[in-house]
Amino acid sequence: MYHTILFDLDGTLTDPKEGITKCVQYSLKHFDIEEEDLDQLEHFIGPPLMEQFMECYGFDQRTAELAVEKYRERYSKIGILENQIYPGIKKLLEELKYAGKVISLASSKPTVYCKEIVERFGIADYFQVIVGSELDGRRTNKAEVIEEALNCLQIKEEEKYNVIMVGDRSHDIIGAKKNGLTTIGVKIGYAKEGELEEAGADYIVESIDKLHELLFKIMK
């Protein structure tokens, strides 16, 4: 029986599109790159920011670091507020907690921002641990984030079969698989067509209602 569920944040519990894409847009303008279509910046939702700036715009490490600094310049004051919790998430977390499950957060977003977001939406108390990356660039890889969450929860190697990771992007699935966890991919977020399947998600659901149904089915 599964007793622990790790949740990703962006695209899984909340819809952060407006805040993230506008902050990426703000950052790119610093480098004289104009991107008016926010839909074209959705790929920044989920993966580590530096990785995306380097991969998508050919930035070297120092330039990518500066891009992240510019991003956070807006995000820390404005972008963090441009976020919405998905309908049904609070009820799902409440019912999981009532069922005696251990719920934790594992996100590539810096921990300080994760905590501020879940507190603002009134769901912080549902999480036993909240683990993200560090502002100085440490622990941005999703496998490392998940590993740290498992360490904080004192999950032993032989207990990992009891842990589920829920996320909306391939790096959530791949990071969880590297840690030996069962995975659920949710299509409410920003995965490309076939992304979750290619990453090897054990289960894939189309909605919060379907996620609720699946979790309580496989936890019996």
C-alpha positions in Angstrom: 0.0 0.0 0.0 1.3 3.4 -0.9 1.7 5.6 2.1 3.6 8.7 0.8 2.8 11.0 -2.1 5.3 13.6 -3.5 3.7 16.4 -5.5 5.3 18.7 -8.0 4.1 22.3 -7.8 4.0 24.2 -11.1 1.5 22.6 -13.5 0.5 20.0 -11.0 -1.0 21.8 -8.0 -1.1 25.3 -9.5 -1.2 27.0 -12.9 1.7 29.4 -12.9 1.7 30.2 -16.6 1.1 34.0 -16.3 3.7 34.6 -13.7 6.5 32.4 -15.2 6.0 33.4 -18.8 5.8 37.1 -18.1 9.0 36.9 -16.0 10.8 35.0 -18.7 9.6 37.7 -21.2 10.9 40.4 -18.8 14.2 38.6 -18.5 14.7 38.2 -22.3 14.0 41.9 -22.9 17.2 42.6 -20.9 19.0 40.8 -23.7 17.1 42.6 -26.4 15.1 39.5 -27.2 11.4 40.3 -27.8 8.8 37.5 -27.3 5.3 38.8 -27.4 3.5 35.4 -27.5 3.5 34.0 -23.9 2.4 30.6 -25.3 5.8 30.3 -26.8 7.4 30.4 -23.3 5.3 27.6 -21.8 8.3 25.3 -22.0 9.9 27.2 -19.1 7.2 25.9 -16.8 8.6 23.0 -14.8 12.3 22.5 -15.8 15.2 24.4 -14.2 15.3 27.9 -15.5 19.1 28.0 -16.3 18.7 24.8 -18.3 15.9 26.3 -20.4 17.7 29.6 -21.0 20.8 27.7 -22.2 19.0 25.2 -24.3 16.5 27.5 -25.9 18.5 30.7 -26.4 22.1 29.4 -26.5 23.1 31.3 -23.4 26.4 30.3 -21.8 26.3 29.6 -18.0 27.1 33.2 -16.9 24.5 34.7 -19.3 22.0 32.1 -18.1 22.7 33.0 -14.5 22.1 36.7 -15.3 18.9 35.7 -17.1 17.7 33.9 -13.9 18.6 37.0 -11.8 16.5 39.2 -14.1 13.7 36.7 -14.0 13.6 36.7 -10.2 13.8 40.5 -10.1 10.2 40.4 -11.3 9.1 37.1 -10.0 9.8 37.7 -6.4 7.6 40.8 -6.3 5.0 40.2 -9.0 5.2 36.9 -10.8 4.8 34.8 -7.7 1.3 36.3 -7.3 0.3 35.6 -10.9 -0.6 32.0 -10.1 -3.8 30.0 -9.5 -4.5 26.8 -7.6 -6.2 24.2 -9.7 -9.9 23.5 -8.7 -10.1 20.3 -6.6 -6.5 20.3 -5.4 -7.3 21.5 -1.9 -10.0 18.9 -1.5 -7.7 16.2 -2.8 -4.9 17.1 -0.3 -7.5 17.3 2.5 -8.8 13.8 1.8 -5.3 12.3 1.4 -4.3 13.8 4.8 -7.6 12.5 6.4 -6.8 9.0 4.9 -3.5 9.1 6.9 -1.2 9.5 3.9 2.1 11.4 4.1 2.1 14.3 1.6 5.1 16.3 0.6 6.2 18.8 -2.1 9.1 18.3 -4.4 9.7 21.1 -6.9 12.5 22.5 -9.0 11.3 26.0 -7.9 13.3 27.5 -5.0 12.1 26.4 -1.7 11.4 29.9 -0.4 9.0 30.5 -3.3 7.3 27.1 -2.9 6.6 27.9 0.8 5.2 31.3 0.0 2.9 29.9 -2.7 1.4 27.0 -0.7 1.0 29.3 2.3 -0.9 31.9 0.2 -3.2 29.2 -1.1 -3.8 27.8 2.4 -2.4 24.3 1.7 1.0 24.5 3.4 -0.2 22.5 6.4 -1.0 19.4 4.3 2.7 18.9 3.5 5.0 17.1 5.9 8.1 18.5 4.0 8.5 21.1 1.3 11.6 20.7 -0.8 12.7 22.8 -3.7 16.0 24.1 -5.2 18.3 26.7 -3.6 18.5 30.3 -4.8 22.2 29.9 -5.3 21.6 27.3 -8.0 22.1 24.2 -5.9 19.7 21.2 -6.2 17.9 22.2 -9.4 17.9 18.7 -10.9 14.6 17.0 -10.2 16.2 13.7 -9.2 18.2 15.6 -6.5 15.1 17.4 -5.3 13.2 14.1 -4.9 16.2 12.5 -3.2 16.3 15.3 -0.7 12.6 15.0 0.0 13.0 11.3 0.6 15.9 12.0 3.0 13.8 14.5 4.9 11.0 12.0 5.2 13.6 9.3 6.3 12.4 6.9 3.6 14.7 3.9 3.4 15.7 2.2 0.2 13.5 -0.7 0.9 10.5 1.6 1.5 10.6 3.4 -1.8 8.1 1.1 -3.4 5.5 2.7 -1.1 6.1 6.2 -2.5 4.4 7.9 -5.5 5.5 11.0 -7.4 2.9 13.1 -9.1 4.0 15.6 -11.8 3.2 17.1 -15.1 6.5 17.1 -17.0 9.0 14.5 -18.1 11.7 15.7 -15.6 9.3 14.8 -12.8 8.9 11.3 -14.1 12.5 10.8 -14.9 13.7 12.2 -11.6 11.3 9.9 -9.7 12.3 6.9 -11.7 16.0 7.5 -10.9 14.9 7.3 -7.2 12.9 4.1 -7.7 9.5 5.6 -7.3 6.1 4.9 -8.9 5.0 7.8 -11.1 1.8 9.5 -12.1 1.8 12.0 -14.9 -1.0 14.6 -15.0 -2.0 16.2 -18.3 -3.5 19.3 -16.6 -0.1 21.0 -16.9 2.3 21.8 -19.7 3.7 18.5 -21.0 4.0 18.3 -24.8 2.0 15.6 -26.6 3.5 12.2 -25.8 6.0 13.7 -23.3 4.8 11.8 -20.2 4.4 8.5 -22.2 7.9 8.8 -23.5 9.3 9.5 -20.0 7.8 6.2 -18.8 5.1 7.4 -16.4 3.5 4.4 -14.7 0.1 6.1 -14.8 -1.3 9.0 -16.7 -4.4 11.0 -15.9 -6.3 13.8 -17.7 -7.8 15.7 -14.8 -7.7 16.3 -11.1 -10.9 14.2 -10.7 -9.1 11.3 -12.5 -6.1 11.8 -10.3 -8.3 11.6 -7.2 -9.9 8.5 -8.5 -6.6 6.8 -9.3 -4.8 7.7 -6.1 -7.6 6.3 -3.9 -7.8 3.2 -6.1 -4.1 2.2 -6.0 -3.7 3.2 -2.3 -6.2 0.5 -1.2 
